[in-house]
Amino acid sequence: PVITFTEFTDAQVDVLREMARTKVYPNFPEVGGKDSAKMLETLLADMEKAKAALGMK
């Protein structure tokens, strides 16, 4: 297998985060099916806790 890594600038990451926040997250329950809204909520909360524990913004 071949793996390709892509590095993103902070500006590119900001664009992707905004797209996720405005386009992916609102539609996730419809696409993900039963219990997906709770899974997304839990995942986002866990990510915030991990960032706080690591001292990340």
C-alpha positions in Angstrom: 0.0 0.0 0.0 1.0 3.6 -0.6 0.3 6.3 2.0 0.3 9.9 1.1 0.5 12.5 3.9 -0.7 16.1 3.4 0.3 18.9 5.7 -2.2 21.7 6.2 -1.4 25.3 7.1 -3.3 26.8 10.0 -5.4 28.8 7.6 -6.4 25.6 5.7 -7.2 23.9 9.0 -9.4 26.8 10.0 -11.3 26.5 6.7 -11.9 22.8 7.2 -13.0 23.3 10.8 -15.5 25.9 9.7 -16.8 23.5 6.9 -17.2 20.7 9.4 -19.0 23.0 11.9 -21.4 24.5 9.4 -21.9 21.7 6.8 -21.0 18.3 8.3 -22.1 18.5 11.9 -25.7 19.8 11.2 -26.3 17.0 8.6 -24.6 14.2 10.6 -27.7 12.9 12.3 -29.5 12.6 9.0 -26.6 10.8 7.3 -25.4 8.8 10.3 -28.7 7.3 11.4 -29.9 6.3 14.8 -27.9 7.6 17.8 -25.4 9.4 15.5 -26.3 12.8 17.0 -25.3 11.5 20.5 -22.2 9.9 19.1 -21.2 13.2 17.4 -21.9 15.1 20.7 -19.8 12.7 22.6 -16.9 12.8 20.1 -16.8 16.6 20.1 -16.9 16.7 23.9 -14.0 14.2 24.1 -12.0 16.2 21.6 -12.4 19.3 23.7 -11.4 17.5 26.8 -8.3 16.1 25.1 -7.3 19.5 23.8 -7.7 21.0 27.2 -5.6 18.2 28.8 -2.9 18.8 26.2 -3.0 22.6 26.5 -4.2 23.0 22.9 -6.5 25.7 21.7 
